[in-house]
Amino acid sequence: MGTLEIRIKELIQFYVKTNYEAYLTQHKLERIEDDNIKSVVTQLYTERREHLKVFVKQSLKQMLGDEYPGDLVILNVLLNVFEDDEYCVNRLVLEIRDYQNKTTSSG
């Protein structure tokens, strides 16, 4: 089950980063100010939670094919992952901040 949780967390990170990039484009920004990152990540993470669950399930079905453990197993893992929203948001904030520092300092 550990590998499945890791894949789910990676898919969530991918989803948030993709939506982060879309947010930048939509708002015509090169980066989000450090003071605003947490509110943007929180918005992307919480307001799109149901869509995120569908994205994770569909992605895992494609990735795992016949080895897909079933929606019930995935939903149970998602419950565990979403159990600590504050931890997830804080980790994503750190990752977005690090990503922004790398991409804006190299350009």
VEXLUM-806119 format. One record per atom (N, C-alpha, C, O): x negated, y negated, z negated; atom name. Coordinates in pm, whole numbers. Example, Ala and Ser with C-alpha at 12.3 -4.5 7.8 and 13.67 -1.06 7.14 Angstrom:
! residues 2
+--------+--------+--------+----+
|      X |      Y |      Z | at |
+--------+--------+--------+----+
|  -1319 |    569 |   -780 |  N |
|  -1230 |    450 |   -780 | CA |
|  -1320 |    330 |   -780 |  C |
|  -1424 |    332 |   -846 |  O |
|  -1285 |    225 |   -708 |  N |
|  -1367 |    106 |   -714 | CA |
|  -1290 |     -3 |   -787 |  C |
|  -1341 |   -114 |   -804 |  O |
+--------+--------+--------+----+
This chain:
! residues 107
+--------+--------+--------+----+
|      X |      Y |      Z | at |
+--------+--------+--------+----+
|    -82 |    120 |      0 |  N |
|      0 |      0 |      0 | CA |
|    -86 |   -126 |      0 |  C |
|    -41 |   -231 |     46 |  O |
|   -206 |   -118 |    -49 |  N |
|   -293 |   -234 |    -54 | CA |
|   -321 |   -292 |     84 |  C |
|   -322 |   -413 |    101 |  O |
|   -344 |   -204 |    182 |  N |
|   -372 |   -250 |    318 | CA |
|   -251 |   -322 |    376 |  C |
|   -265 |   -422 |    445 |  O |
|   -132 |   -272 |    348 |  N |
|     -9 |   -334 |    396 | CA |
|      6 |   -474 |    337 |  C |
|     41 |   -568 |    408 |  O |
|    -20 |   -488 |    208 |  N |
|    -11 |   -619 |    144 | CA |
|   -111 |   -716 |    205 |  C |
|    -81 |   -834 |    225 |  O |
|   -231 |   -667 |    234 |  N |
|   -333 |   -753 |    295 | CA |
|   -286 |   -800 |    432 |  C |
|   -299 |   -918 |    466 |  O |
|   -232 |   -710 |    511 |  N |
|   -181 |   -748 |    645 | CA |
|    -70 |   -850 |    633 |  C |
|    -65 |   -946 |    711 |  O |
|     19 |   -831 |    537 |  N |
|    130 |   -925 |    518 | CA |
|     76 |  -1062 |    479 |  C |
|    121 |  -1164 |    531 |  O |
|    -19 |  -1066 |    388 |  N |
|    -77 |  -1195 |    348 | CA |
|   -148 |  -1262 |    465 |  C |
|   -141 |  -1384 |    480 |  O |
|   -217 |  -1184 |    548 |  N |
|   -283 |  -1240 |    666 | CA |
|   -181 |  -1296 |    765 |  C |
|   -203 |  -1400 |    826 |  O |
|    -70 |  -1226 |    781 |  N |
|     36 |  -1275 |    870 | CA |
|     97 |  -1405 |    817 |  C |
|    128 |  -1496 |    894 |  O |
|    114 |  -1412 |    686 |  N |
|    167 |  -1535 |    626 | CA |
|     70 |  -1651 |    648 |  C |
|    112 |  -1761 |    683 |  O |
|    -59 |  -1625 |    629 |  N |
|   -159 |  -1729 |    651 | CA |
|   -159 |  -1773 |    797 |  C |
|   -166 |  -1893 |    826 |  O |
|   -151 |  -1679 |    889 |  N |
|   -145 |  -1711 |   1032 | CA |
|    -22 |  -1796 |   1061 |  C |
|    -31 |  -1896 |   1133 |  O |
|     91 |  -1758 |   1006 |  N |
|    217 |  -1828 |   1028 | CA |
|    207 |  -1972 |    978 |  C |
|    247 |  -2066 |   1048 |  O |
|    155 |  -1989 |    859 |  N |
|    145 |  -2124 |    802 | CA |
|     46 |  -2209 |    883 |  C |
|     73 |  -2326 |    910 |  O |
|    -68 |  -2151 |    922 |  N |
|   -165 |  -2227 |   1001 | CA |
|   -108 |  -2264 |   1137 |  C |
|   -132 |  -2374 |   1186 |  O |
|    -33 |  -2174 |   1199 |  N |
|     30 |  -2205 |   1327 | CA |
|    130 |  -2319 |   1311 |  C |
|    135 |  -2410 |   1393 |  O |
|    209 |  -2313 |   1205 |  N |
|    305 |  -2419 |   1179 | CA |
|    235 |  -2548 |   1140 |  C |
|    285 |  -2657 |   1168 |  O |
|    121 |  -2537 |   1075 |  N |
|     39 |  -2653 |   1042 | CA |
|     -7 |  -2722 |   1170 |  C |
|      2 |  -2845 |   1181 |  O |
|    -57 |  -2644 |   1266 |  N |
|   -100 |  -2700 |   1395 | CA |
|     17 |  -2768 |   1466 |  C |
|      1 |  -2875 |   1524 |  O |
|    134 |  -2705 |   1461 |  N |
|    254 |  -2764 |   1523 | CA |
|    292 |  -2895 |   1452 |  C |
|    335 |  -2991 |   1516 |  O |
|    275 |  -2897 |   1320 |  N |
|    303 |  -3018 |   1243 | CA |
|    212 |  -3132 |   1286 |  C |
|    257 |  -3245 |   1304 |  O |
|     83 |  -3102 |   1304 |  N |
|    -12 |  -3203 |   1350 | CA |
|     30 |  -3258 |   1486 |  C |
|     32 |  -3379 |   1507 |  O |
|     63 |  -3168 |   1577 |  N |
|    103 |  -3209 |   1711 | CA |
|    230 |  -3293 |   1707 |  C |
|    238 |  -3399 |   1769 |  O |
|    329 |  -3245 |   1633 |  N |
|    458 |  -3313 |   1624 | CA |
|    444 |  -3453 |   1566 |  C |
|    512 |  -3546 |   1609 |  O |
|    356 |  -3469 |   1468 |  N |
|    338 |  -3598 |   1402 | CA |
|    219 |  -3678 |   1457 |  C |
|    181 |  -3782 |   1402 |  O |
|    162 |  -3628 |   1566 |  N |
|     50 |  -3694 |   1633 | CA |
|    -63 |  -3728 |   1535 |  C |
|   -110 |  -3841 |   1527 |  O |
|   -105 |  -3625 |   1463 |  N |
|   -212 |  -3638 |   1364 | CA |
|   -331 |  -3552 |   1403 |  C |
|   -315 |  -3449 |   1470 |  O |
|   -448 |  -3594 |   1361 |  N |
|   -566 |  -3509 |   1377 | CA |
|   -586 |  -3423 |   1254 |  C |
|   -642 |  -3313 |   1262 |  O |
|   -541 |  -3472 |   1140 |  N |
|   -552 |  -3400 |   1014 | CA |
|   -448 |  -3454 |    918 |  C |
|   -393 |  -3563 |    939 |  O |
|   -422 |  -3379 |    815 |  N |
|   -331 |  -3423 |    710 | CA |
|   -418 |  -3477 |    596 |  C |
|   -515 |  -3413 |    555 |  O |
|   -383 |  -3592 |    547 |  N |
|   -458 |  -3649 |    435 | CA |
|   -456 |  -3551 |    317 |  C |
|   -354 |  -3486 |    291 |  O |
|   -568 |  -3542 |    247 |  N |
|   -581 |  -3446 |    137 | CA |
|   -466 |  -3458 |     36 |  C |
|   -419 |  -3357 |    -16 |  O |
|   -423 |  -3580 |      9 |  N |
|   -315 |  -3601 |    -89 | CA |
|   -181 |  -3544 |    -42 |  C |
|    -91 |  -3522 |   -123 |  O |
|   -166 |  -3522 |     89 |  N |
|    -39 |  -3475 |    144 | CA |
|    -38 |  -3327 |    180 |  C |
|     68 |  -3272 |    213 |  O |
|   -153 |  -3261 |    175 |  N |
|   -161 |  -3121 |    219 | CA |
|    -66 |  -3033 |    139 |  C |
|      5 |  -2951 |    197 |  O |
|    -64 |  -3047 |      9 |  N |
|     19 |  -2959 |    -73 | CA |
|    167 |  -2972 |    -38 |  C |
|    238 |  -2872 |    -30 |  O |
|    213 |  -3095 |    -19 |  N |
|    356 |  -3111 |     13 | CA |
|    389 |  -3053 |    150 |  C |
|    496 |  -2995 |    168 |  O |
|    299 |  -3068 |    247 |  N |
|    323 |  -3012 |    381 | CA |
|    322 |  -2859 |    375 |  C |
|    411 |  -2795 |    431 |  O |
|    223 |  -2802 |    307 |  N |
|    216 |  -2656 |    295 | CA |
|    338 |  -2602 |    220 |  C |
|    396 |  -2501 |    260 |  O |
|    376 |  -2669 |    114 |  N |
|    494 |  -2626 |     37 | CA |
|    617 |  -2628 |    125 |  C |
|    698 |  -2535 |    122 |  O |
|    632 |  -2732 |    205 |  N |
|    747 |  -2742 |    296 | CA |
|    745 |  -2628 |    397 |  C |
|    847 |  -2563 |    418 |  O |
|    630 |  -2605 |    460 |  N |
|    621 |  -2498 |    559 | CA |
|    644 |  -2361 |    496 |  C |
|    707 |  -2274 |    556 |  O |
|    593 |  -2343 |    376 |  N |
|    601 |  -2213 |    308 | CA |
|    742 |  -2184 |    256 |  C |
|    792 |  -2073 |    273 |  O |
|    805 |  -2282 |    194 |  N |
|    934 |  -2256 |    129 | CA |
|   1054 |  -2276 |    221 |  C |
|   1148 |  -2197 |    217 |  O |
|   1052 |  -2380 |    302 |  N |
|   1169 |  -2408 |    385 | CA |
|   1184 |  -2308 |    499 |  C |
|   1295 |  -2289 |    550 |  O |
|   1076 |  -2244 |    538 |  N |
|   1083 |  -2148 |    649 | CA |
|   1066 |  -2004 |    601 |  C |
|   1030 |  -1916 |    678 |  O |
|   1093 |  -1983 |    475 |  N |
|   1073 |  -1852 |    415 | CA |
|   1149 |  -1739 |    486 |  C |
|   1091 |  -1634 |    513 |  O |
|   1275 |  -1761 |    516 |  N |
|   1354 |  -1654 |    581 | CA |
|   1299 |  -1624 |    720 |  C |
|   1289 |  -1507 |    759 |  O |
|   1263 |  -1727 |    795 |  N |
|   1203 |  -1705 |    926 | CA |
|   1069 |  -1635 |    912 |  C |
|   1034 |  -1549 |    993 |  O |
|    995 |  -1670 |    808 |  N |
|    866 |  -1607 |    781 | CA |
|    884 |  -1457 |    756 |  C |
|    804 |  -1376 |    805 |  O |
|    986 |  -1418 |    683 |  N |
|   1012 |  -1277 |    657 | CA |
|   1040 |  -1202 |    786 |  C |
|    990 |  -1091 |    807 |  O |
|   1121 |  -1262 |    874 |  N |
|   1152 |  -1200 |   1002 | CA |
|   1025 |  -1188 |   1086 |  C |
|   1001 |  -1085 |   1149 |  O |
|    944 |  -1294 |   1087 |  N |
|    818 |  -1292 |   1161 | CA |
|    727 |  -1179 |   1112 |  C |
|    669 |  -1106 |   1192 |  O |
|    716 |  -1165 |    981 |  N |
|    629 |  -1061 |    923 | CA |
|    681 |   -922 |    963 |  C |
|    603 |   -837 |   1006 |  O |
|    810 |   -899 |    948 |  N |
|    866 |   -768 |    982 | CA |
|    845 |   -736 |   1130 |  C |
|    802 |   -626 |   1164 |  O |
|    876 |   -831 |   1218 |  N |
|    860 |   -806 |   1361 | CA |
|    714 |   -784 |   1398 |  C |
|    681 |   -697 |   1479 |  O |
|    626 |   -864 |   1339 |  N |
|    482 |   -850 |   1368 | CA |
|    431 |   -714 |   1323 |  C |
|    356 |   -648 |   1396 |  O |
|    470 |   -672 |   1204 |  N |
|    426 |   -541 |   1154 | CA |
|    481 |   -427 |   1239 |  C |
|    412 |   -327 |   1260 |  O |
|    604 |   -441 |   1286 |  N |
|    661 |   -337 |   1374 | CA |
|    575 |   -324 |   1499 |  C |
|    548 |   -213 |   1544 |  O |
|    533 |   -437 |   1555 |  N |
|    449 |   -434 |   1675 | CA |
|    310 |   -379 |   1642 |  C |
|    256 |   -298 |   1718 |  O |
|    252 |   -423 |   1531 |  N |
|    117 |   -383 |   1494 | CA |
|    108 |   -235 |   1458 |  C |
|     13 |   -166 |   1496 |  O |
|    208 |   -187 |   1385 |  N |
|    201 |    -52 |   1329 | CA |
|    272 |     54 |   1413 |  C |
|    245 |    173 |   1399 |  O |
|    362 |     12 |   1500 |  N |
|    433 |    107 |   1586 | CA |
|    501 |    216 |   1506 |  C |
|    582 |    188 |   1418 |  O |
|    469 |    341 |   1537 |  N |
|    531 |    456 |   1470 | CA |
|    495 |    466 |   1323 |  C |
|    562 |    535 |   1247 |  O |
|    389 |    397 |   1282 |  N |
|    346 |    401 |   1142 | CA |
|    416 |    294 |   1057 |  C |
|    387 |    280 |    938 |  O |
|    508 |    218 |   1118 |  N |
|    582 |    116 |   1044 | CA |
|    661 |    185 |    933 |  C |
|    738 |    277 |    959 |  O |
|    641 |    141 |    808 |  N |
|    700 |    212 |    694 | CA |
|    849 |    187 |    673 |  C |
|    911 |    253 |    589 |  O |
|    909 |     95 |    746 |  N |
|   1051 |     66 |    730 | CA |
|   1074 |    -68 |    665 |  C |
|    990 |   -117 |    588 |  O |
|   1189 |   -128 |    696 |  N |
|   1221 |   -261 |    645 | CA |
|   1226 |   -267 |    493 |  C |
|   1182 |   -366 |    434 |  O |
|   1278 |   -164 |    429 |  N |
|   1291 |   -166 |    283 | CA |
|   1153 |   -175 |    216 |  C |
|   1136 |   -251 |    121 |  O |
|   1058 |    -99 |    266 |  N |
|    922 |   -104 |    210 | CA |
|    863 |   -244 |    231 |  C |
|    803 |   -300 |    139 |  O |
|    880 |   -299 |    351 |  N |
|    826 |   -431 |    382 | CA |
|    891 |   -537 |    293 |  C |
|    823 |   -624 |    240 |  O |
|   1022 |   -529 |    277 |  N |
|   1092 |   -628 |    193 | CA |
|   1046 |   -619 |     48 |  C |
|   1035 |   -722 |    -20 |  O |
|   1018 |   -499 |     -1 |  N |
|    967 |   -484 |   -138 | CA |
|    829 |   -547 |   -152 |  C |
|    800 |   -613 |   -252 |  O |
|    743 |   -527 |    -53 |  N |
|    610 |   -588 |    -57 | CA |
|    624 |   -740 |    -50 |  C |
|    555 |   -813 |   -122 |  O |
|    714 |   -789 |     36 |  N |
|    735 |   -934 |     46 | CA |
|    784 |   -992 |    -85 |  C |
|    746 |  -1103 |   -122 |  O |
|    869 |   -918 |   -155 |  N |
|    914 |   -965 |   -288 | CA |
|    794 |   -984 |   -381 |  C |
|    787 |  -1084 |   -453 |  O |
|    701 |   -890 |   -378 |  N |
|    581 |   -900 |   -461 | CA |
|    494 |  -1018 |   -418 |  C |
|    440 |  -1091 |   -501 |  O |
|    480 |  -1036 |   -287 |  N |
|    396 |  -1144 |   -236 | CA |
|    457 |  -1280 |   -272 |  C |
|    386 |  -1371 |   -315 |  O |
|    589 |  -1293 |   -254 |  N |
|    656 |  -1420 |   -281 | CA |
|    680 |  -1444 |   -429 |  C |
|    726 |  -1552 |   -467 |  O |
|    651 |  -1346 |   -512 |  N |
|    675 |  -1357 |   -655 | CA |
|    600 |  -1475 |   -716 |  C |
|    652 |  -1542 |   -806 |  O |
|    480 |  -1501 |   -669 |  N |
|    400 |  -1609 |   -723 | CA |
|    379 |  -1716 |   -615 |  C |
|    271 |  -1728 |   -557 |  O |
|    485 |  -1792 |   -591 |  N |
|    481 |  -1895 |   -488 | CA |
|    371 |  -1997 |   -511 |  C |
|    303 |  -2039 |   -417 |  O |
|    354 |  -2038 |   -636 |  N |
|    256 |  -2141 |   -667 | CA |
|    115 |  -2095 |   -629 |  C |
|     37 |  -2172 |   -573 |  O |
|     84 |  -1970 |   -659 |  N |
|    -47 |  -1916 |   -622 | CA |
|    -63 |  -1916 |   -471 |  C |
|   -167 |  -1958 |   -420 |  O |
|     39 |  -1870 |   -399 |  N |
|     32 |  -1864 |   -253 | CA |
|     14 |  -2003 |   -193 |  C |
|    -69 |  -2023 |   -104 |  O |
|     91 |  -2099 |   -241 |  N |
|     82 |  -2236 |   -190 | CA |
|    -57 |  -2293 |   -219 |  C |
|   -119 |  -2353 |   -131 |  O |
|   -106 |  -2274 |   -341 |  N |
|   -237 |  -2328 |   -376 | CA |
|   -348 |  -2266 |   -291 |  C |
|   -441 |  -2336 |   -250 |  O |
|   -339 |  -2138 |   -266 |  N |
|   -440 |  -2073 |   -183 | CA |
|   -436 |  -2126 |    -40 |  C |
|   -540 |  -2152 |     20 |  O |
|   -315 |  -2143 |     13 |  N |
|   -302 |  -2196 |    148 | CA |
|   -349 |  -2341 |    156 |  C |
|   -407 |  -2382 |    257 |  O |
|   -325 |  -2418 |     52 |  N |
|   -374 |  -2556 |     47 | CA |
|   -527 |  -2557 |     57 |  C |
|   -585 |  -2634 |    133 |  O |
|   -591 |  -2471 |    -21 |  N |
|   -737 |  -2463 |    -16 | CA |
|   -785 |  -2422 |    123 |  C |
|   -883 |  -2477 |    173 |  O |
|   -718 |  -2326 |    183 |  N |
|   -758 |  -2280 |    316 | CA |
|   -739 |  -2388 |    421 |  C |
|   -824 |  -2406 |    508 |  O |
|   -628 |  -2460 |    415 |  N |
|   -602 |  -2568 |    510 | CA |
|   -704 |  -2680 |    490 |  C |
|   -757 |  -2735 |    587 |  O |
|   -732 |  -2714 |    366 |  N |
|   -831 |  -2819 |    337 | CA |
|   -968 |  -2778 |    392 |  C |
|  -1037 |  -2859 |    454 |  O |
|  -1007 |  -2654 |    368 |  N |
|  -1135 |  -2604 |    418 | CA |
|  -1136 |  -2603 |    571 |  C |
|  -1235 |  -2643 |    632 |  O |
|  -1028 |  -2558 |    631 |  N |
|  -1015 |  -2554 |    777 | CA |
|  -1028 |  -2694 |    835 |  C |
|  -1098 |  -2715 |    934 |  O |
|   -959 |  -2790 |    775 |  N |
|   -965 |  -2928 |    823 | CA |
|  -1107 |  -2984 |    811 |  C |
|  -1155 |  -3050 |    902 |  O |
|  -1174 |  -2956 |    699 |  N |
|  -1309 |  -3007 |    681 | CA |
|  -1403 |  -2951 |    785 |  C |
|  -1490 |  -3022 |    835 |  O |
|  -1387 |  -2824 |    819 |  N |
|  -1472 |  -2761 |    919 | CA |
|  -1444 |  -2816 |   1059 |  C |
|  -1537 |  -2845 |   1134 |  O |
|  -1316 |  -2830 |   1093 |  N |
|  -1283 |  -2872 |   1229 | CA |
|  -1306 |  -3021 |   1251 |  C |
|  -1341 |  -3061 |   1362 |  O |
|  -1288 |  -3103 |   1150 |  N |
|  -1306 |  -3247 |   1172 | CA |
|  -1452 |  -3288 |   1155 |  C |
|  -1494 |  -3389 |   1210 |  O |
|  -1529 |  -3211 |   1079 |  N |
|  -1672 |  -3248 |   1064 | CA |
|  -1754 |  -3200 |   1182 |  C |
|  -1861 |  -3255 |   1209 |  O |
|  -1707 |  -3098 |   1253 |  N |
|  -1782 |  -3046 |   1367 | CA |
|  -1750 |  -3121 |   1495 |  C |
|  -1821 |  -3107 |   1595 |  O |
|  -1640 |  -3201 |   1494 |  N |
|  -1599 |  -3268 |   1615 | CA |
|  -1655 |  -3399 |   1620 |  C |
|  -1632 |  -3472 |   1716 |  O |
+--------+--------+--------+----+
